C-alpha cells in the first residue's frame, strides 16, 4: 500500500464526472487499499477517487468503525434534513455548514464485485452524500450560501499556496489533525 497525493481545490479532476467501473480488478482493489491508507494518514473519514487524481467511480468511508468501499454508489432513497459542519480533505482548513438528508439508502458494489445496499443515518449518511458528490464533480462548498462561499474562497486564497500544483502531499507515519476542528474531514 502507498499514500496517494490528494488533489486540492483548483485541480480540474475535482469538478469532473467520474466513469462507471465495469469490472472490479486487482488494480481497483489496490486503489481502494491505497485510498484507505491515504484517508487514514490525512485523518479523514471518507475519500473519493477524484481526490487522488483518479476518474473511477470509487469512494471509501470509515465512520466510527463502519468501513465501506463504494464502487458505483448511488443514493436510492433520501429522508429528512439536517444541517451540520463539513470539511474536506481536498479543501484543508475550510469548514461550512451544509444541509443534507438525515437518512439515505445507498446501493453500491463492494471490493469483491458484489452488490449491496446500506441504510445510513447521521454522520455516516452525511459522509456517503459528501463522497458521492465528489464522484459527480460537486464539493461541499457548492452548498454554501453566496456569502459563506465567498468567505470560504477568500480563506482558501490565503491557504492554497501551501499546495503547489494543487496537490497535497502527506508524510508517511504522520497523521494530520486540526486542534480547532476535531471533526474528521471527508
Buried (B, 14 or more C-beta within 10 A) or exposed (E): EEBBBBBBBBBEBBBEEBEEBEEBEEEBBEBBBBBBBBBBBBBBBBBBBBBBBBEBBBBBBBBEEEEBBBBBBEBEEBEEEBEEEBBBBBBBBBBBEBEBBBBBBBBBBBBEEEEEEBEBBEBBBBBBBBBBBBBEBBBBBEBBEEEBBEBBBEBBEEBBEEBEEBEBEBEEEEEBEEEEEEEBBB
